[in-house]
């Protein structure tokens, strides 16, 4: 018979039975990652991150001497010895680490990375961000969420984007149409919307005119860049400014683009000429001829024809009112019936086309021997 001690379950510490699972007992990473920033040349910049280093087991204590922090520029380790303008600091109690760059120069622009490791690289992580250094200066103070540029400098600008994620290229959410048509002197406004979840973006507008071999920066008009959008405005478009307009947005992880052809008519004469050409195309439609048969009448098309025509012809007084059913066969399509209504009118017969241009036609009194002239430039009948 088992003793009472044998019936009582014995609780064994898991770490003692299976060994300490150290990887599951330590939370290591970033609570706050680096964020990309844009500064003017000569200003100072700060990149900061907050580390997460916690123990979930009472048996494991955090030893901060095992924590290693390293800063890199374009994957190259940097220290204060490399550049006296670099300053590295931290608040250990808050796990907050930052890097200051004083008097920023163009050579400071690039990808900055903070690399962290614990327990001799047993745990490690890194966070990266881009530092942009603007060399241009504006006389007017710019709004933090909007940069407006005029004239020759309108082709290039940087617009900020919130750092929600890393390593993702920008995406265009509202692109340009394939073609825009304007009259000379009209105002042109092209707007593109995009999204970049990683870092700040570089936006560029370019144009390739008819005689250009390669695209060039837009030199006429103004560009307004805000977070996730860019607008190109040309107050008065001219034929010399027509061409292929290209919007390009990029960050350190990729790029996206959209483009459109802008066509400019010189004046209203071009529009009238275009209308005339369209009218001429309509007049060139193939003719319709009536062919008599013993049992029924047919209207045959001599070529492709796409317009539905309602017809009414008038006969002399001595003729009797009747109705005729005409069948129209469209090549490649089904037959359609057209109802022709005959009614009494004064002795002068007329032929009218409903919905088309009307034209009076002289006729002989002998209808049986009468030959009808074409009522339009594209329809003719022979009776």
C-alpha positions as CSV (number, residue, x, y, z in Angstrom):
1,X,0.0,0.0,0.0
2,X,1.4,3.4,-1.1
3,X,2.2,5.9,1.6
4,X,0.6,9.3,1.8
5,X,3.8,10.9,0.5
6,X,3.7,8.7,-2.6
7,X,0.1,9.9,-3.4
8,X,1.0,13.6,-3.1
9,X,2.2,15.0,-6.6
10,X,5.7,16.4,-6.7
11,X,6.0,19.7,-8.5
12,X,9.3,20.0,-10.3
13,X,10.7,23.3,-11.7
14,X,10.7,23.1,-15.5
15,X,14.1,24.8,-15.7
16,X,15.5,22.1,-13.4
17,X,13.9,19.3,-15.4
18,X,14.4,20.4,-19.0
19,X,17.0,23.1,-18.7
20,X,16.5,26.8,-18.9
21,X,14.8,28.0,-22.1
22,X,16.6,31.3,-22.1
23,X,15.3,32.4,-25.5
24,X,11.7,32.3,-24.4
25,X,12.4,34.1,-21.2
26,X,13.9,37.3,-22.7
27,X,12.0,39.9,-24.7
28,X,14.5,41.7,-27.0
29,X,14.0,44.2,-29.8
30,X,12.7,47.8,-30.3
31,X,9.9,49.6,-28.7
32,X,10.6,52.7,-30.8
33,X,12.6,52.4,-34.1
34,X,14.6,55.0,-35.9
35,X,12.6,57.4,-38.1
36,X,13.9,59.2,-41.2
37,X,14.4,62.9,-41.0
38,X,15.1,65.8,-43.3
39,X,17.3,68.7,-42.3
40,X,18.8,71.7,-44.0
41,X,22.5,71.8,-44.7
42,X,24.2,73.2,-41.6
43,X,21.4,72.2,-39.1
44,X,21.7,69.4,-36.6
45,X,19.9,66.0,-36.8
46,X,19.0,63.4,-34.1
47,X,18.2,59.7,-34.7
48,X,16.9,57.9,-31.6
49,X,15.5,54.5,-30.8
50,X,14.2,52.8,-27.7
51,X,15.2,49.2,-26.9
52,X,13.0,46.5,-25.3
53,X,15.0,44.3,-23.0
54,X,12.9,42.4,-20.5
55,X,13.0,39.1,-18.6
56,X,9.8,37.0,-18.2
57,X,11.4,34.5,-15.8
58,X,12.3,35.2,-12.2
59,X,15.2,32.9,-12.6
60,X,16.9,35.1,-15.3
61,X,18.2,38.5,-14.5
62,X,19.0,41.1,-17.1
63,X,22.7,41.9,-17.2
64,X,23.1,45.2,-19.0
65,X,26.8,44.6,-19.4
66,X,25.9,42.0,-22.0
67,X,24.0,44.6,-24.1
68,X,26.0,45.9,-27.1
69,X,24.9,48.9,-29.2
70,X,26.5,49.9,-32.5
71,X,25.8,52.7,-35.0
72,X,26.4,52.3,-38.7
73,X,26.3,54.6,-41.8
74,X,25.7,52.7,-45.0
75,X,26.6,49.5,-43.3
76,X,29.9,50.9,-42.0
77,X,30.5,51.1,-38.2
78,X,30.9,54.7,-37.1
79,X,32.1,56.3,-33.8
80,X,32.9,59.7,-32.5
81,X,36.5,59.1,-33.5
82,X,35.5,58.9,-37.2
83,X,33.8,62.3,-37.1
84,X,33.8,64.8,-34.3
85,X,30.4,66.0,-35.3
86,X,28.9,62.7,-34.2
87,X,27.6,62.5,-30.6
88,X,26.3,59.2,-29.1
89,X,24.3,59.2,-25.9
90,X,21.7,57.2,-23.9
91,X,19.5,56.9,-20.9
92,X,20.0,53.4,-19.6
93,X,17.1,53.4,-17.2
94,X,14.7,54.2,-20.1
95,X,16.6,52.0,-22.7
96,X,16.7,55.2,-24.9
97,X,19.7,55.6,-27.3
98,X,20.3,58.4,-29.8
99,X,22.8,59.8,-32.1
100,X,23.3,63.6,-32.9
101,X,24.9,64.9,-36.0
102,X,25.9,68.5,-35.8
103,X,26.3,70.9,-38.8
104,X,24.9,68.4,-41.3
105,X,26.6,68.2,-44.7
106,X,25.7,66.5,-48.0
107,X,28.2,63.8,-47.2
108,X,26.2,62.9,-44.0
109,X,23.2,61.9,-46.1
110,X,22.6,58.1,-46.2
111,X,21.1,55.1,-44.3
112,X,21.8,55.1,-40.6
113,X,21.4,51.8,-38.6
114,X,21.4,51.1,-34.9
115,X,22.5,47.4,-34.3
116,X,21.8,45.9,-30.9
117,X,22.8,42.6,-29.5
118,X,22.6,40.8,-26.1
119,X,24.5,38.0,-24.5
120,X,27.3,37.8,-27.1
121,X,25.0,38.1,-30.1
122,X,22.6,35.4,-28.8
123,X,19.8,38.0,-29.3
124,X,20.2,40.8,-31.9
125,X,18.1,43.2,-33.9
126,X,18.6,46.4,-36.0
127,X,16.6,49.5,-37.1
128,X,17.4,51.7,-40.1
129,X,16.4,55.2,-41.3
130,X,17.4,57.7,-43.9
131,X,18.9,61.1,-43.3
132,X,18.1,63.7,-46.0
133,X,20.2,66.9,-46.2
134,X,18.6,69.7,-48.3
135,X,21.2,72.0,-49.8
136,X,18.7,74.6,-51.2
137,X,17.3,77.4,-49.0
138,X,14.1,79.4,-49.4
139,X,13.6,83.1,-48.4
140,X,10.1,82.3,-47.2
141,X,9.7,80.0,-44.2
142,X,8.1,76.7,-45.3
143,X,5.3,74.9,-43.6
144,X,6.4,71.6,-42.0
145,X,3.9,69.6,-44.0
146,X,4.2,71.3,-47.3
147,X,7.0,72.4,-49.6
148,X,6.2,74.7,-52.5
149,X,8.8,75.4,-55.2
150,X,8.6,77.7,-58.2
151,X,10.5,78.0,-61.5
152,X,13.6,76.0,-62.2
153,X,13.8,74.4,-58.8
154,X,10.3,73.0,-59.0
155,X,11.5,69.7,-60.4
156,X,13.0,68.2,-57.2
157,X,11.8,68.1,-53.6
158,X,11.6,65.8,-50.7
159,X,8.3,65.2,-48.9
160,X,7.9,63.4,-45.6
161,X,6.2,60.1,-45.0
162,X,5.4,58.5,-41.7
163,X,7.5,55.6,-40.7
164,X,5.0,52.8,-40.2
165,X,7.0,49.9,-41.5
166,X,10.4,49.3,-43.0
167,X,11.9,48.0,-46.3
168,X,8.8,48.8,-48.5
169,X,9.0,51.0,-51.7
170,X,6.4,53.7,-52.4
171,X,3.1,52.9,-54.1
172,X,1.2,55.3,-56.3
173,X,-2.5,55.3,-55.3
174,X,-3.8,57.9,-57.8
175,X,-2.0,57.8,-61.1
176,X,-2.2,60.0,-64.2
177,X,-4.4,59.3,-67.1
178,X,-2.7,58.1,-70.3
179,X,-3.6,61.4,-72.2
180,X,-4.7,64.9,-71.5
181,X,-5.9,67.3,-74.2
182,X,-5.9,71.1,-73.7
183,X,-6.4,74.2,-75.8
184,X,-3.5,76.6,-76.0
185,X,-3.7,79.0,-73.0
186,X,-5.6,76.6,-70.7
187,X,-4.5,76.0,-67.1
188,X,-3.0,72.5,-66.5
189,X,-3.0,70.8,-63.1
190,X,-1.7,67.3,-62.7
191,X,-2.0,65.6,-59.3
192,X,-0.5,62.3,-58.1
193,X,-1.2,60.6,-54.8
194,X,1.1,57.9,-53.3
195,X,1.9,56.1,-50.1
196,X,5.2,55.2,-48.5
197,X,5.1,53.3,-45.2
198,X,8.9,53.3,-44.7
199,X,10.8,56.5,-45.1
200,X,10.7,60.0,-46.6
201,X,10.4,60.2,-50.4
202,X,12.1,62.0,-53.2
203,X,9.6,63.3,-55.8
204,X,10.5,64.4,-59.3
205,X,8.5,65.8,-62.2
206,X,10.1,65.5,-65.7
207,X,9.0,66.2,-69.2
208,X,10.1,64.9,-72.6
209,X,9.0,67.3,-75.4
210,X,8.6,66.2,-79.0
211,X,12.1,67.1,-80.0
212,X,13.8,65.9,-76.8
213,X,15.7,62.6,-76.8
214,X,15.5,62.2,-73.0
215,X,13.3,63.5,-70.2
216,X,14.3,66.8,-68.6
217,X,13.2,68.4,-65.3
218,X,10.0,70.5,-65.6
219,X,11.1,74.1,-65.9
220,X,7.7,75.8,-66.4
221,X,5.1,75.9,-63.8
222,X,5.0,75.2,-60.0
223,X,5.1,72.0,-57.9
224,X,3.5,71.6,-54.5
225,X,4.4,68.5,-52.5
226,X,2.5,67.5,-49.4
227,X,2.5,64.2,-47.4
228,X,1.6,61.5,-50.0
229,X,0.7,63.8,-52.9
230,X,2.3,66.0,-55.5
231,X,0.7,68.6,-57.8
232,X,2.2,70.1,-61.0
233,X,0.5,73.3,-62.2
234,X,1.1,75.2,-65.5
235,X,-0.9,78.4,-65.6
236,X,-0.9,78.7,-69.4
237,X,-0.1,75.7,-71.6
238,X,1.3,76.2,-75.1
239,X,2.0,73.8,-77.9
240,X,5.7,74.1,-77.1
241,X,5.1,72.6,-73.7
242,X,3.2,69.5,-74.9
243,X,4.9,66.1,-74.5
244,X,5.4,63.2,-72.1
245,X,5.1,64.3,-68.4
246,X,6.6,61.8,-65.9
247,X,6.2,61.7,-62.1
248,X,8.8,59.7,-60.2
249,X,8.8,59.0,-56.4
250,X,11.5,57.0,-54.6
251,X,12.8,56.1,-51.2
252,X,15.8,54.1,-50.2
253,X,13.9,50.8,-50.7
254,X,12.5,51.4,-54.2
255,X,10.6,53.7,-56.6
256,X,7.4,54.1,-58.5
257,X,6.3,56.3,-61.5
258,X,3.3,57.4,-63.6
259,X,3.2,59.3,-66.8
260,X,0.9,61.0,-69.3
261,X,0.9,62.6,-72.7
262,X,-0.2,66.2,-72.9
263,X,-1.6,67.3,-76.3
264,X,-2.2,71.0,-77.0
265,X,-4.3,72.3,-79.8
266,X,-3.0,75.6,-81.2
267,X,-6.4,77.3,-81.5
268,X,-10.1,76.8,-82.2
269,X,-9.3,76.2,-85.8
270,X,-7.8,72.8,-84.9
271,X,-11.0,71.9,-83.1
272,X,-13.1,72.9,-86.2
273,X,-10.8,70.9,-88.4
274,X,-11.2,67.9,-86.2
275,X,-15.0,68.2,-86.3
276,X,-14.9,68.5,-90.1
277,X,-12.8,65.3,-90.3
278,X,-15.2,63.5,-88.1
279,X,-18.1,64.8,-90.3
280,X,-16.3,63.6,-93.4
281,X,-15.9,60.2,-91.9
282,X,-19.6,60.0,-91.4
283,X,-20.3,61.0,-95.0
284,X,-18.1,58.3,-96.3
285,X,-20.4,55.6,-95.0
286,X,-21.3,53.1,-97.9
287,X,-24.6,53.6,-99.8
288,X,-27.8,51.6,-99.5
289,X,-29.6,50.4,-102.6
290,X,-33.1,48.9,-103.0
291,X,-33.3,45.6,-104.9
292,X,-36.6,44.3,-106.1
293,X,-37.6,40.7,-105.8
294,X,-40.8,38.8,-106.4
295,X,-41.8,38.2,-102.8
296,X,-40.2,41.0,-100.7
297,X,-38.0,44.0,-100.9
298,X,-34.5,44.1,-99.5
299,X,-32.1,46.8,-98.6
300,X,-28.6,45.6,-99.1
301,X,-25.6,47.3,-97.6
302,X,-22.5,47.6,-99.9
303,X,-20.1,47.7,-96.9
304,X,-20.0,48.1,-93.1
305,X,-22.7,50.4,-91.9
306,X,-23.6,51.1,-88.3
307,X,-26.4,53.7,-88.4
308,X,-30.1,52.9,-88.0
309,X,-32.2,55.0,-90.4
310,X,-36.0,55.5,-90.3
311,X,-37.5,56.3,-93.7
312,X,-40.8,57.7,-95.0
313,X,-41.5,58.3,-98.7
314,X,-44.5,60.1,-100.2
315,X,-46.5,59.0,-103.2
316,X,-48.9,61.0,-105.6
317,X,-52.6,61.4,-104.7
318,X,-53.8,58.7,-107.0
319,X,-51.8,56.0,-105.2
320,X,-53.3,53.9,-102.4
321,X,-52.1,54.1,-98.9
322,X,-50.1,51.0,-97.9
323,X,-47.3,49.8,-95.8
324,X,-44.1,48.1,-96.9
325,X,-41.8,46.0,-94.8
326,X,-38.2,46.2,-95.8
327,X,-35.6,43.9,-94.4
328,X,-32.1,45.2,-93.9
329,X,-29.2,42.8,-93.7
330,X,-26.1,44.1,-92.1
331,X,-22.9,42.2,-93.0
332,X,-21.9,40.2,-90.0
333,X,-25.2,40.9,-88.2
334,X,-28.8,39.9,-88.2
335,X,-31.6,41.1,-90.4
336,X,-33.7,44.0,-89.2
337,X,-37.1,45.1,-90.4
338,X,-37.8,48.7,-91.4
339,X,-41.5,49.9,-91.7
340,X,-42.0,52.3,-94.7
341,X,-45.2,54.3,-94.4
342,X,-46.8,55.7,-97.6
343,X,-49.3,58.6,-97.2
344,X,-51.1,61.2,-99.4
345,X,-49.3,64.5,-100.0
346,X,-49.5,67.3,-102.5
347,X,-48.4,66.2,-106.1
348,X,-44.8,67.1,-105.5
349,X,-43.3,64.0,-103.8
350,X,-40.6,64.4,-101.2
351,X,-38.2,61.9,-99.6
352,X,-37.1,62.6,-96.0
353,X,-34.6,60.9,-93.8
354,X,-35.6,61.2,-90.1
355,X,-32.7,62.3,-88.0
356,X,-30.5,63.2,-91.0
357,X,-30.2,66.3,-93.3
358,X,-33.4,66.9,-95.3
359,X,-33.3,67.7,-99.0
360,X,-36.1,68.4,-101.5
361,X,-36.0,66.3,-104.7
362,X,-37.8,67.1,-108.0
363,X,-39.6,64.2,-109.5
364,X,-41.5,63.2,-112.7
365,X,-45.3,62.5,-112.6
366,X,-44.6,59.0,-113.7
367,X,-43.5,57.4,-110.5
368,X,-42.8,54.0,-112.1
369,X,-40.1,55.4,-114.4
370,X,-38.8,57.9,-111.8
371,X,-35.2,57.7,-110.7
372,X,-34.6,59.1,-107.3
373,X,-31.4,61.1,-106.6
374,X,-29.3,60.6,-103.5
375,X,-30.8,62.3,-100.5
376,X,-27.5,62.5,-98.8
377,X,-23.8,61.9,-99.6
378,X,-23.9,58.5,-98.2
379,X,-27.4,57.0,-98.9
380,X,-29.0,56.4,-102.4
381,X,-32.1,54.6,-103.5
382,X,-33.1,53.4,-107.0
383,X,-36.8,52.8,-107.7
